[in-house]
């Protein structure tokens, strides 16, 4: 009888897959599901990396699925390979497109997306918008924002979501009127009005409000600026979303992009020098 039981237990050990085997099955299924889509991103990167120095590398992508993050990173040939699976750090909604440092991946900045991020060319361009944020984070972002009162105040108050939650007076008449005229002046390339309206914005609002505005114009405006460069490259409609009233934070994507386009037209080197670009925006 004992011999029979031992044989039965041994058969279970042989027939039941190990944990590593199960992980390989998961790995293989996820790789198969997203491999084609991710290689499209890799191919786009090869097409544009020489045009925009901000894309100094192919950044990691994490696909949120089944309450997990499936992280892919590039190999030495700039092809995506599956790296690891970790629990999602917070509930991640479908449709997410965000760049953030991931603790479970050595705090590397990763483009976090849901599986629908690869559906069409326009969606894939948005991934490169997030790659710009990865580049900002990996170079001058911390150096720049540590000089800002708005950032230091938020850190003192442990407000780690300040970039999203700052109470800016978007819908005040003072801001809506001046900033809408500022965008119009940018579209008309009216240098005198641009300079005057910029001075009004700086004088009208508190220092931390002006800092917040310029930070969003640099961070999101630059990502939108590069995004629109890619849209033109791939013959996709330009993204002007955010200009409509009532204003909210997205107005700085639109206004910042247009202001950066104007500044670069005056000094082309600003397109590739993110620190100098921010210093020009905030002056």
Secondary structure, 3 states (H helix, E strand, C coil): CHHHHHHHHHHHHHHCCCHHHHHHHHHHHHHHHHHHHHHHHHHHHHHHCCCCCCCCCCCCEEEEECCEEEEEEECCCCCEEEEEEEECCCCCCCCCEEEEEEHHHCCEEEEEEEHHHHCCHHHHHHHHHHHHHHHHHHCCHHHHHCCCHHHHHHHHCCCCCHHHHCCCCCCCHHHHHHHHHHHHHHHHCCHHHHHHHHHHHHHHCCHHHHHHHHHHHHHHHHHHHHHHHHHHHCCCCCCCCCCCCCCCCCHHHHHHHHHHHHHHHHCHHHHCCHHHHHHHHHC
